[in-house]
Amino acid sequence: MSPPAPNGAAASQQGAVLTVGPNLHVRRDELVRLLTDELRRLGYTQSAAELERESNVPFESHDVAQFRSAILTGQWADAINLLPSVGVPLTQPDVPNGAYATALFLIKEQQYLELLEQQNVPAALTVLREDLTPLQHDPTRLHELSSYLMCGPPDMLRATAQWTGVAGGSRATLLHRLQTDVLPASAMVRDGRLETLIAQALARQVAQCTYHSAEAHDGKPLGLLADHACEARDTVPATCLATFTDPEDEVWHLAFSHAGDRLAAVGQDGRLLIWDVRTRHLLFRLHAHVLAATYLAWSPDDKYLVSCSNDTKARIWDPANGSCVTVLDAHSEFVTAAGWLPDSRRLITGGLDKQLFLWNVDGTLVHRWSNNARVSDMQVSDDGRFVVVMSTDKVRVHDLHTRTEISSLTEAHGITSLCLSKDGRYLLLNLSSQEIHLWDLFPTPTADNIDSSVASRMSPSSSTTSLPLRSPLIPNGHPSPIPASASAALSTGIPARPDLAATYTGHKQGRFVIRSALGGYGEAFIASGSEDARVYVWHRASRALVNVLEGHSDTVNAVAWNPRVPGMLASASDDRTVRLYAPKMLSVEVEDGGRLTFWWTRDSRWVPSSEDA
């Protein structure tokens, strides 16, 4: 038996075709049915009825309407008898996975559960034995259904079966499942089908929008009257808000506090500088180290700030008063990086002595690992589950609980710095070959990216040779909605095999450490310093270079995104300055006392201050 004509539409309408684009044609009657459905969903039932009358295109055929009613009122025998009339032919009904057997199983399953809900166990047992079991449709599901006989009260049944019951709309759920999984699309219009098509079109427009970032719209509706397109001024740093000239030597690294209200920087002279972002005032100039300071990191609660130095020490600071809380003195060579655990009470340091140390904030050494390779950069994931450790040409990912290696990758050229995404899945690497690579550390498992070898312990056999003083290991200067695969790697110890997701080019890098960073709304952008005194900004998804920021007069060593003011970017340079950039739509007002207030010009929405965090 052939499928029914689309909802009984008139023959004159069935063949009518509407051209919607070059070589794109749709059936007019199908479009009318979608419009009728949407009018009903919007509450315009009279308009929907008038559209059916005027177009002579019924929304549903008589048989489909009867089938819908039979399901929603629990007339199971009638619903089964109507299956051939709604496009589920009675052909090979004994095939376990056929359309008819599937529909029959779903209907009888609903009947069985309703009988149990009514506590009519004998009738339910009859349906189970005489109707469901002979279908041999899904043995696992059949076993689950059998176990529900022991559930007792209806509340227990609904909770155990994760089933809403008759009063909870389970029949409507059944109808939806039959509609999507069994019935042909021509028989019954999928609920909200027009909205689905609109969503698909908008998703494609968004994907093609170079400057789009989802959070920037903050729940605002996307327009339907014109194709979606964000402007660069909405999200891309373009305007220099401030230039800090307080540094007295080259600035090699910088970082915003998590509240976004303070900015810290270190450099060649070993000093640590902390500014108030909104007042632009220098809060502290600290003589932090006797040799160059190369790295710093704020604790998650912003109560502490750690600085790392070529003097073989790391120091923990109280940024509220500028005092040194603890000196971490265990490394025998340059301390190159540090990362905090989520509790803000523990941190890890790494150095060129091939050591990783886990510390308490009071300076107590908790654990040490021998890395057998110089640690030139590292970062702890935001959830504290793993740490990414970088040497000259290799990156290793270690589970912090088991201290096993769960992933690794090797680059053909020298790696100068790394940046881990907030979700811990993507890793950004700057290379001496003038490329920036974005790696997916935990891609969806496939036959090509699963490494079945046993996870190695945290003492890899390979090592790297030391480099000359002015090298990628030494900062420019002189004498970087967890996916399931990540959870699997963390729980089983079987290493994941990273995939190279994207490559970004255009900046200049060859001699020095240059740092890049993920940032902006939803980390939609990538920014990097450059040896040509510029800051380069790419759109992460499209890989398009969206802006090149001028202003510095010497190598830009590092950049940092403000986590609370999306689009605000700071840069550190050998020209002894730090600059703040922001999108053009980010307006700045100077209050009494020179305090800056940031707000979005498009809708006068105030940017959250640290008090809002």
Residue pairs with C-beta under 8 A, 6 or more apart in sequence:
1 84
1 89
1 90
1 91
3 87
3 184
3 186
3 187
4 61
4 63
4 64
4 85
4 86
4 87
4 186
4 187
5 14
5 61
6 14
6 27
6 29
6 30
6 33
6 186
6 187
7 29
7 33
7 57
7 58
7 59
7 60
7 61
7 64
7 186
7 187
7 189
8 58
8 60
8 61
8 62
9 29
9 33
9 56
9 57
9 58
10 56
10 57
12 56
13 28
13 29
13 32
13 55
13 56
13 57
14 27
14 29
16 27
16 28
16 29
17 25
17 26
17 27
17 28
18 25
18 26
18 27
18 28
18 31
19 25
20 26
29 55
29 57
32 51
32 55
32 57
33 57
33 59
33 189
34 189
34 193
34 194
34 197
35 51
35 194
36 48
36 51
36 52
36 57
36 59
36 189
37 48
37 59
37 189
37 191
37 192
37 193
37 194
38 192
38 194
38 195
39 45
39 47
39 48
39 51
40 48
40 59
41 191
41 192
41 195
48 59
52 58
52 59
59 189
60 68
60 188
60 189
61 187
63 82
63 85
63 86
64 86
64 187
64 188
66 78
66 82
67 79
67 82
67 83
67 85
67 86
68 175
68 188
69 75
70 76
70 78
70 79
70 82
71 79
71 107
71 171
71 174
71 175
71 178
72 171
72 172
72 175
74 111
74 114
74 166
74 171
76 107
76 108
76 110
76 111
79 107
80 103
80 104
80 107
83 90
83 100
83 103
83 104
84 90
86 183
86 187
86 188
87 183
87 184
87 186
87 187
88 99
88 100
88 103
88 182
88 183
89 99
89 100
90 100
91 98
91 100
92 98
92 100
93 100
93 101
93 104
94 101
95 101
96 135
96 136
96 137
96 138
97 137
99 182
101 135
101 137
102 137
102 181
102 182
103 178
103 182
103 183
104 131
104 135
105 132
105 135
105 137
105 138
106 174
106 177
106 178
106 181
106 182
107 174
107 178
108 127
108 131
108 132
108 135
109 132
109 141
109 145
110 170
110 171
110 174
111 127
111 131
112 124
112 127
112 128
112 131
112 132
112 145
113 145
113 148
113 157
113 161
113 163
113 170
114 166
114 170
115 121
115 123
115 124
115 127
116 124
116 148
116 149
116 151
116 154
116 157
117 154
117 157
117 158
117 165
117 166
119 154
121 149
124 149
125 149
128 145
128 146
128 149
132 142
132 145
133 142
144 161
147 160
148 157
148 160
148 161
151 157
151 160
151 161
154 165
157 163
158 164
158 165
158 168
163 170
164 170
164 173
176 191
179 188
179 190
179 191
180 190
190 196
198 224
202 222
202 228
205 222
205 227
205 228
205 229
206 212
206 214
206 222
206 228
207 541
209 228
209 229
209 230
210 230
210 232
210 539
210 542
210 544
210 546
211 230
211 231
211 232
211 234
211 235
211 236
211 539
211 546
212 228
212 230
212 235
212 524
213 230
213 235
213 520
213 521
213 522
213 524
213 525
213 566
214 521
214 522
214 524
215 521
215 522
215 566
216 230
216 234
216 235
216 521
216 566
218 605
222 228
231 585
232 238
232 546
232 547
232 583
232 584
233 583
233 584
233 585
234 583
234 585
234 602
235 520
235 521
235 524
235 525
235 566
235 567
235 583
236 520
236 525
236 537
236 546
236 547
236 567
236 583
237 527
237 535
237 537
237 547
237 549
237 567
237 568
237 569
237 581
237 582
237 583
238 547
238 549
238 581
238 582
238 583
238 584
239 581
239 582
239 583
239 584
239 586
240 549
240 551
240 579
240 580
240 581
241 568
241 580
241 581
241 582
241 588
241 596
242 280
242 579
242 580
243 551
243 577
243 578
243 579
243 580
244 273
244 275
244 280
244 282
244 577
244 578
244 579
244 580
245 576
245 577
246 273
246 275
246 282
246 285
246 578
247 265
247 267
247 269
247 271
247 273
247 576
247 577
247 578
248 269
248 271
248 576
249 267
249 268
249 269
249 271
249 576
250 267
250 268
250 476
250 477
250 478
250 554
250 557
250 573
250 574
250 576
251 265
251 266
251 267
251 557
251 558
251 572
251 573
251 574
251 576
251 577
251 578
252 266
252 267
252 268
252 292
252 293
252 294
252 475
252 476
252 477
252 513
252 557
252 558
252 572
253 265
253 266
253 267
253 293
253 294
253 295
253 296
253 475
253 515
253 557
253 558
253 572
254 263
254 264
254 265
254 266
254 296
254 558
254 560
254 570
254 571
254 572
254 578
255 263
255 264
255 265
255 296
255 297
255 298
255 560
256 262
256 263
256 277
256 298
256 560
256 561
256 562
256 563
256 564
256 570
257 263
257 264
257 298
257 302
257 319
257 610
258 298
258 300
258 301
258 302
258 563
258 564
258 613
259 302
259 564
259 610
259 613
260 277
260 562
260 563
260 564
260 565
260 568
260 610
260 613
261 276
261 277
261 278
261 564
261 609
261 610
262 274
262 275
262 276
262 277
262 283
262 302
262 319
263 274
263 275
263 277
263 560
263 570
263 578
263 580
264 272
264 273
264 274
264 275
264 296
264 298
264 305
264 319
265 272
265 273
265 296
265 572
265 578
266 272
266 273
266 288
266 293
266 294
266 295
266 296
266 307
267 292
267 293
267 477
267 572
268 292
268 477
268 478
269 292
270 287
270 288
270 289
270 290
270 291
270 292
270 293
270 309
270 311
271 285
271 286
271 287
271 288
271 293
272 284
272 285
272 286
272 288
272 293
272 296
272 305
272 307
272 317
273 282
273 284
273 285
273 286
274 282
274 283
274 284
274 286
274 305
274 319
274 322
275 281
275 282
275 283
275 578
276 283
277 562
277 565
277 580
277 596
278 595
278 596
278 597
278 598
278 609
279 593
279 594
279 595
279 596
280 594
280 596
281 594
283 319
283 322
284 319
284 322
286 317
286 322
286 324
288 307
288 309
288 315
288 317
288 324
289 307
289 309
289 310
289 311
289 313
289 315
290 309
290 311
291 309
291 310
291 311
292 309
292 310
292 475
292 477
292 479
293 307
293 308
293 309
293 310
294 308
294 309
294 310
294 334
294 335
294 336
294 474
294 475
295 307
295 308
295 335
295 336
295 337
295 338
295 377
296 305
296 306
296 307
296 308
296 338
297 305
297 306
297 337
297 338
297 339
297 340
297 347
298 304
298 305
298 319
298 340
299 305
299 306
299 340
299 344
299 347
299 361
300 340
300 342
300 343
300 344
300 382
301 344
302 319
303 318
303 319
303 320
303 344
304 316
304 317
304 318
304 319
304 325
304 340
304 344
304 361
305 316
305 317
305 318
305 319
306 314
306 315
306 316
306 317
306 328
306 338
306 340
306 347
306 349
307 314
307 315
307 317
308 314
308 335
308 336
308 337
308 338
308 349
309 315
309 334
309 335
310 334
310 335
310 474
310 479
312 329
312 331
312 332
312 333
312 334
312 335
312 351
313 327
313 328
313 329
313 331
313 335
314 327
314 328
314 331
314 335
314 338
314 349
315 324
315 326
315 327
315 328
316 324
316 325
316 326
316 327
316 328
316 347
316 361
316 363
317 323
317 324
317 325
318 324
318 325
325 361
326 361
326 362
326 363
327 363
328 335
328 349
328 357
328 359
328 363
330 355
330 357
330 365
330 368
331 349
331 351
331 353
331 355
331 357
332 351
332 353
332 355
333 351
333 352
333 353
334 351
334 352
334 474
335 349
335 350
335 351
336 350
336 351
336 352
336 375
336 376
336 377
336 378
336 473
337 349
337 350
337 375
337 376
337 377
337 378
337 379
338 347
338 348
338 349
338 350
338 378
339 347
339 348
339 378
339 379
339 380
339 387
340 346
340 347
340 380
341 347
341 348
341 380
341 384
341 400
342 382
342 383
342 384
343 384
344 361
345 360
345 361
346 358
346 359
346 360
346 361
346 366
347 358
347 359
347 361
347 380
348 356
348 357
348 358
348 359
348 378
348 380
348 387
349 356
349 357
349 359
350 356
350 357
350 371
350 375
350 377
350 378
350 389
351 374
351 375
352 374
352 375
352 376
352 466
352 473
353 374
354 370
354 371
354 372
354 373
354 374
354 375
354 463
355 368
355 369
355 370
355 371
355 375
356 368
356 369
356 371
356 375
356 378
356 387
356 389
357 365
357 367
357 368
358 365
358 366
358 367
358 368
359 365
359 366
360 366
369 398
369 403
369 458
369 459
370 458
370 459
371 389
371 391
371 458
371 459
371 460
372 459
372 460
372 461
372 462
372 463
373 391
373 392
373 394
373 460
373 462
373 463
373 464
374 391
374 392
374 464
374 466
374 473
375 389
375 390
375 391
376 390
376 391
376 392
376 415
376 416
376 472
376 473
376 480
377 390
377 415
377 416
377 417
377 418
377 480
378 387
378 388
378 389
378 390
378 418
379 387
379 388
379 418
379 419
379 420
380 386
380 387
380 388
380 400
381 387
381 388
381 420
381 424
382 422
382 423
382 424
383 424
383 482
384 400
385 399
385 400
385 401
385 424
385 482
385 490
386 397
386 398
386 399
386 400
386 406
386 424
386 490
387 397
387 398
387 400
388 395
388 396
388 397
388 418
388 420
388 427
388 441
389 395
389 396
389 397
389 398
390 415
390 417
390 418
390 429
390 480
391 415
391 464
392 414
392 415
392 464
392 465
392 467
392 472
392 473
393 410
393 411
393 412
393 413
393 414
393 415
393 464
394 408
394 409
394 410
394 411
394 415
394 462
394 464
395 408
395 409
395 410
395 411
395 415
395 418
395 427
395 429
395 439
396 405
396 407
396 408
396 460
397 405
397 406
397 407
397 408
397 441
397 496
398 404
398 405
398 406
398 458
399 405
399 406
399 489
399 490
399 493
401 490
402 493
403 457
403 458
404 455
404 456
404 457
404 458
404 493
405 455
405 456
405 457
405 458
405 460
405 495
406 455
406 489
406 490
406 493
406 494
406 495
406 496
407 441
407 442
407 489
407 495
407 496
407 497
407 498
408 460
408 495
408 498
409 439
409 498
411 429
411 431
411 437
412 433
413 431
413 432
413 433
413 435
414 431
414 432
414 433
414 467
414 471
414 472
415 429
415 430
415 431
415 432
415 472
415 480
416 430
416 431
416 432
416 472
416 480
416 509
416 512
416 513
416 514
416 515
417 429
417 430
417 480
417 513
417 514
417 515
417 516
417 558
418 427
418 428
418 429
418 430
418 480
419 427
419 428
419 480
419 515
419 516
419 517
419 518
420 426
420 427
420 428
421 427
421 428
421 518
421 523
422 518
422 523
423 482
424 441
424 482
424 486
425 440
425 441
425 442
425 482
425 483
425 486
426 438
426 439
426 440
426 441
426 501
426 518
427 438
427 439
427 441
427 498
428 436
428 437
428 438
428 439
428 516
428 517
428 518
428 526
429 436
429 437
429 438
429 439
430 436
430 480
430 509
430 513
430 514
430 515
430 516
430 528
431 437
431 509
432 472
432 509
432 510
434 505
434 507
434 508
434 509
434 510
435 503
435 504
435 505
436 503
436 504
436 505
436 507
436 516
436 526
436 528
436 538
437 500
437 502
437 503
437 504
438 500
438 501
438 502
438 503
438 504
438 526
438 540
439 498
439 499
439 500
439 501
440 498
440 499
440 500
440 501
441 486
441 496
441 498
442 482
442 483
442 485
442 486
442 489
442 496
442 498
443 449
443 483
443 485
443 496
443 497
443 498
443 499
444 483
444 484
444 485
445 485
445 488
445 496
448 497
449 496
449 497
449 498
449 499
450 494
450 496
450 497
451 494
451 495
451 496
451 497
452 494
453 494
453 495
454 493
454 494
455 493
455 494
455 495
456 495
466 473
467 473
467 474
469 478
469 479
470 477
470 478
470 479
470 511
470 512
472 512
472 513
473 513
474 513
475 512
475 513
475 557
476 511
476 512
476 513
476 514
476 555
476 557
476 574
477 512
477 557
477 574
480 513
480 514
480 515
480 558
482 490
485 496
486 496
488 494
488 496
489 495
489 496
502 540
502 543
503 543
504 526
504 528
504 538
504 543
504 545
506 536
506 538
506 545
506 548
507 514
507 528
507 529
507 530
507 531
507 532
507 534
507 536
508 530
508 531
508 532
509 530
509 531
510 531
511 531
512 531
512 555
512 557
513 557
514 528
514 529
514 530
514 531
514 555
514 556
514 557
514 558
515 528
515 529
515 557
515 558
515 559
516 526
516 527
516 528
516 529
516 559
517 526
517 527
517 528
517 559
517 560
517 561
518 525
518 526
518 540
518 561
519 525
519 526
519 527
519 560
519 561
519 562
519 563
519 566
519 569
520 561
520 566
520 567
521 566
521 567
523 540
524 539
524 540
524 541
525 537
525 538
525 539
525 540
525 546
525 561
526 537
526 538
526 540
527 535
527 536
527 537
527 538
527 559
527 561
527 569
528 535
528 536
528 559
529 535
529 555
529 556
529 557
529 558
529 559
529 571
529 572
529 573
530 536
530 555
530 556
531 555
531 556
532 555
533 550
533 552
533 553
533 554
533 555
533 556
533 573
533 575
534 548
534 549
534 550
534 552
534 556
535 548
535 549
535 552
535 556
535 559
535 569
535 571
535 581
536 545
536 547
536 548
536 549
537 545
537 546
537 547
537 548
537 549
537 569
538 544
538 545
538 546
539 546
549 569
549 571
549 579
549 581
551 579
552 571
552 573
552 575
552 577
552 579
553 573
553 575
554 573
554 574
554 575
555 573
555 574
556 571
556 572
556 573
556 574
557 572
557 573
557 574
558 571
558 572
559 569
559 570
559 571
559 572
560 569
560 570
561 568
561 569
561 570
562 568
562 569
562 570
564 607
564 608
564 609
564 610
564 613
565 582
565 586
565 598
565 607
565 608
567 582
567 583
567 586
568 580
568 581
568 582
568 586
568 598
569 580
569 581
569 582
570 578
570 579
570 580
570 581
571 578
571 579
571 581
572 578
573 579
582 588
582 598
585 600
585 601
585 602
586 598
586 599
586 600
586 601
586 607
587 598
587 599
587 600
587 601
588 596
588 597
588 598
589 596
589 597
589 599
590 596
590 597
591 597
597 606
598 606
598 607
599 605
599 606
599 607
600 606
600 607
